[in-house]
């Protein structure tokens, strides 16, 4: 199925909050911090209509022990899915369209800061957010971009911005 991006929808923040509350409730008493990441978390830019969540847990082993709970919540358990120290889960809606991506890391993983830095940097730099949005629209305009095509086309932008975002993010936290 080709990738599509839509103009920002303010209801995405509510969708994140609902899913986060469901996860926190289902995984209790596991301490869990959840963040809304990805383009649906950045006002004013186009995004795939998929809610990206970033979770921090004390231990991935504790999370792994709750794989059955994640399955009951409708998530596919994908393992590290190419990133060491991550547990990746994906969820689809009733008609089979992807609705959520959940990236879980141990608290203090450098991947947490990397994701939050990129999100916060785009939130604070409208010109860069707009350029990212325009790129995503160009990639998907023709209507035939596969997931791999989409990711391959936007990865160079992310790789170029990420070091700036991390430097900015770390300076903000001092």
Beta strands, then each sheet from edge to edge (+ up, - down):
strand 1: 32-37
strand 2: 51-57
strand 3: 75-77
strand 4: 86-92
strand 5: 98-106
sheet 1: 1+ 2- 5- 4+ 3-
end
